[in-house]
Amino acid sequence: MKSRLKKLSIPTLVGLSTLAFVCLVLPPMIMLFIGFVTNMDKSDIDVLLSSARLIGVAMMAGYLTLFVVLWFFFLDKGDRKALFTSGEPILRPFPLIFLPLTGGFMFSYILSPWRTVVPERYDFLSSGGISLEAWQISELTFSALLIMIAINILAPLIEELFFRGMLLQGFAKEMTFWKSAVISSLIYGIMHFEGTSNLFALAGMGFLLALVFHLSRSLWVTIAAHAINSFFTIILNLTVLARWLSLRDALKVQLMGGILLIPLLGWLVYELLHHHISLNEVPLPIYEHAPKGEARVYRASEDPELQQEQEPKE
């Protein structure tokens, strides 16, 4: 059975993303309105906002989870094997797994001065409370372990199915890989709502995840890469470690991790040039298998099913 993904228009995909963003920001906006109308103290508003942001995160996570489960497992019954693997990999997957992690370190280090230019309380994209401290993770307790499992297993699975499995490939119907990767990655960064500097860092990591999917042809690889990145982020941000690491030390850790991106990029460029692989083709949608190294641009007009639907009825 063919995938229905090719029948989703780009405005529909943008609308689905916008609805998820509304779920995220609506509770804080309501709390701000209530605080403004009732003339609440700033301290009380901050407490309400912290809770409202967590509610927003939970609403967006619930929406994405429900939508992904309904779409991929009930509405769109394509080839289940191709759901996570769209063909033979173009490059070896194992080195690709560490590309988003090292890239995330490098982007965070490069963009760290932005936090001094725009303080968090003046950053309109700052979550202000969506952090490990907001979840009261100050040590490795059982509840903290459950939250870490959710962040490291469920979040990568749901987010990769939505952002790389649906948005990236949905946009790729009508545009090049580069454009679809940039647009889906910006949406990925915005929907995390973690400040302007983190927006660009997360968008950069999202672009690397798109590149990993494109070269590995497998969502399993991007899920693994996403989970590894989330794991290291949690470990480095635990307040237990924060007591040992000053801000300067944390920047050193980011720089050391980011430096590892250089040999990975060198390997990537060498492999692409050595095997004469062009990234100008659009990644094939899921549920369709592509031979190793095949380079062709997919357009919705090439789908025989869609062509039949578009033919005028006599």
C-alpha positions in Angstrom: 0.0 0.0 0.0 1.3 3.4 -0.9 2.0 6.1 1.7 -0.5 8.9 2.0 2.3 11.3 3.0 2.7 12.4 -0.6 -0.9 13.6 -0.6 -0.4 16.0 2.3 0.1 19.5 1.0 2.8 21.8 2.3 0.2 24.2 3.9 -1.2 21.2 5.7 2.2 20.3 7.1 2.8 23.9 8.2 -0.7 24.0 9.8 0.1 20.8 11.8 3.3 22.4 13.0 1.5 25.6 13.9 -1.1 23.8 15.9 1.7 22.1 17.9 3.3 25.5 18.6 0.0 26.9 19.7 -0.3 24.0 22.2 3.1 25.0 23.6 2.5 28.8 23.9 -1.2 29.0 24.7 -1.0 28.2 28.5 1.7 30.8 29.2 -0.2 33.4 27.2 -3.4 32.7 29.1 -1.5 33.0 32.4 0.0 36.3 31.3 -3.4 37.6 30.4 -4.8 36.6 33.8 -1.9 38.2 35.6 -2.3 41.4 33.7 -6.1 41.6 34.2 -5.9 40.8 38.0 -2.8 43.0 38.6 -0.9 40.1 40.2 2.6 40.5 41.6 5.6 39.7 39.4 6.7 36.9 41.7 3.2 35.3 41.5 3.2 35.6 37.7 6.6 34.0 37.5 5.3 31.0 39.5 2.2 30.7 37.3 4.3 31.0 34.1 6.6 28.2 35.2 3.7 25.9 35.7 2.0 27.1 32.5 5.2 26.4 30.5 5.3 22.8 31.8 1.6 22.4 30.9 2.4 23.8 27.4 5.2 21.3 26.9 2.9 18.4 28.1 0.1 19.6 25.7 2.5 19.8 22.7 4.0 16.4 23.6 0.6 14.8 23.9 -0.5 16.4 20.6 2.5 15.2 18.7 2.3 11.7 20.2 -1.4 11.3 19.5 -0.9 12.6 15.9 2.1 10.5 15.1 0.5 7.3 16.5 -2.8 7.9 14.6 -1.1 8.8 11.4 1.7 6.3 11.1 0.0 3.3 12.6 -3.7 3.8 11.7 -4.3 6.3 8.9 -1.3 5.6 6.8 -0.9 1.8 6.5 2.1 1.6 4.2 5.0 -0.7 4.2 5.8 -1.0 7.9 9.4 -2.1 7.2 10.0 1.0 5.2 8.5 3.2 7.9 11.9 3.3 9.6 14.2 2.3 6.8 13.8 3.8 3.3 16.5 1.8 1.5 20.2 1.0 1.6 22.3 3.6 3.3 24.4 5.9 1.1 27.1 6.2 3.8 28.0 4.0 6.8 25.5 4.9 9.6 27.7 4.5 12.6 29.8 7.7 12.2 26.7 9.6 11.2 25.1 9.0 14.6 27.6 11.3 16.3 27.3 14.1 13.8 24.3 15.9 15.6 25.9 15.5 19.0 29.2 17.1 18.0 27.4 19.7 15.9 25.2 20.5 18.9 28.2 21.1 21.1 29.8 23.3 18.4 26.6 25.4 17.8 26.1 25.9 21.5 29.7 27.1 22.0 29.5 29.5 19.0 26.2 30.9 20.0 27.0 31.2 23.7 27.9 34.9 23.5 24.3 35.6 22.5 23.2 34.9 26.0 25.2 37.9 27.2 23.8 40.1 24.5 20.2 39.2 25.1 19.5 38.2 28.7 17.0 35.4 29.2 14.3 37.5 30.7 14.3 39.8 27.6 14.4 36.9 25.1 10.9 36.5 23.6 11.7 33.0 22.6 13.0 31.9 26.0 11.2 29.1 27.8 12.3 30.6 31.1 11.5 27.4 32.9 11.5 24.4 30.6 14.7 23.0 32.0 15.8 20.1 34.2 15.4 22.4 37.3 11.7 22.9 36.3 11.3 19.1 36.4 13.0 19.2 39.8 15.9 17.0 38.6 18.7 17.8 41.0 19.9 14.3 41.5 19.5 10.8 40.1 16.4 9.7 41.9 13.8 7.2 40.6 11.5 10.0 39.4 14.4 11.7 37.7 15.2 8.4 36.0 11.7 8.1 34.7 11.8 11.6 33.2 15.2 10.8 31.7 13.8 7.7 30.1 10.9 9.7 28.6 13.3 12.4 27.3 15.8 9.9 25.9 13.4 7.3 24.4 9.9 8.7 23.8 10.9 12.2 22.7 13.5 11.1 20.1 11.0 8.5 18.7 8.1 10.9 18.4 10.1 13.9 17.3 12.0 12.0 14.6 8.8 10.5 13.2 7.2 14.0 13.0 10.1 16.2 12.0 12.2 13.9 9.8 9.6 11.3 9.0 6.9 13.6 8.1 7.9 17.3 7.7 11.3 16.8 6.0 9.9 14.3 3.5 6.6 16.1 3.1 8.4 19.4 2.2 10.7 17.4 -0.1 7.9 16.7 -2.4 8.1 20.1 -4.0 11.6 21.5 -3.1 15.2 20.5 -2.9 16.7 18.6 0.1 18.5 21.8 1.3 15.3 23.8 1.4 13.2 21.1 3.0 16.0 20.5 5.6 16.3 24.2 6.5 12.6 24.8 6.8 11.9 21.6 8.9 14.9 22.4 11.1 13.8 26.0 11.8 10.4 24.6 12.8 12.2 22.1 15.0 14.1 24.8 16.7 11.2 27.2 17.2 8.9 24.4 18.6 11.5 23.7 21.3 11.0 27.3 22.6 14.3 27.5 24.4 15.6 31.0 23.6 16.9 32.7 20.5 20.5 31.3 20.8 19.2 27.8 21.5 16.8 28.2 18.6 19.6 28.5 16.1 21.7 25.8 17.9 18.7 23.4 17.8 17.9 24.3 14.2 21.5 23.5 13.3 21.3 20.2 15.1 18.0 19.5 13.3 19.7 20.2 10.0 22.4 17.7 10.8 19.7 15.1 11.8 18.1 15.7 8.4 21.5 15.2 6.7 21.9 12.0 8.8 18.5 10.7 7.7 19.3 11.6 4.0 22.6 9.7 4.0 21.5 6.7 6.2 18.0 6.4 4.7 16.9 5.3 8.2 14.9 6.9 11.0 16.5 4.4 13.4 19.8 6.2 12.9 18.3 9.6 13.5 16.5 8.3 16.6 19.7 6.9 18.0 21.6 10.1 17.2 18.8 12.2 18.9 18.7 9.9 21.9 22.5 10.1 22.4 22.4 13.9 22.1 19.5 14.1 24.7 21.4 11.8 27.1 24.6 13.9 27.0 22.6 17.2 27.3 20.8 15.9 30.4 24.0 14.6 32.0 25.8 17.9 31.4 22.9 20.0 32.8 22.2 18.1 36.0 22.6 20.4 38.9 24.9 17.8 40.5 27.4 18.4 37.7 26.7 22.1 37.6 28.2 22.4 41.0 31.4 21.0 39.7 31.4 22.9 36.4 31.5 26.6 36.2 30.2 28.4 33.1 33.7 28.7 31.7 34.3 24.9 32.3 30.9 24.2 30.6 32.1 26.2 27.5 35.3 24.2 27.5 33.3 21.0 27.4 31.2 22.3 24.6 34.3 23.3 22.7 36.0 20.0 23.2 32.9 18.2 22.0 32.5 20.5 19.1 36.1 20.0 17.9 35.2 16.4 17.3 32.9 17.7 14.6 35.9 18.6 12.4 37.1 15.1 11.7 33.5 13.9 11.2 32.9 16.6 8.6 36.3 15.8 7.0 35.2 12.1 6.7 31.8 13.1 5.4 33.3 15.4 2.7 35.8 12.8 1.7 33.1 10.1 1.3 30.8 12.3 -0.7 33.6 13.4 -3.1 35.2 9.9 -3.3 31.9 8.2 -4.2 30.7 11.2 -6.3 27.5 11.5 -4.3 25.4 14.6 -4.8 23.1 16.0 -2.1 21.1 18.0 -4.6 18.5 15.2 -4.9 15.4 15.2 -2.7 15.2 12.3 -0.2 12.7 9.8 -1.2 9.5 9.7 1.0 9.2 6.9 3.5 7.5 3.7 2.4 9.6 3.8 -0.8 12.9 2.0 -1.2 15.8 3.7 -3.0 18.9 1.7 -4.3 22.2 2.6 -2.7 23.6 5.8 -4.1 20.7 6.6 -6.3 20.3 10.3 -7.0 17.0 11.5 -8.4 14.6 14.2 -7.6 11.1 13.1 -6.5 8.2 15.2 -7.5 4.6 14.5 -6.5 3.7 14.7 -10.2 5.6 11.5 -10.8 3.3 9.5 -8.6 1.0 7.4 -10.9 -1.7 7.4 -8.2 -1.8 11.2 -8.0 -1.7 11.5 -11.8 -4.8 9.3 -12.0 -6.5 11.4 -9.4 -5.6 14.7 -11.2 -6.9 13.4 -14.6 -10.3 15.0 -15.4 -13.2 12.7 -15.2 -15.3 12.3 -18.4 
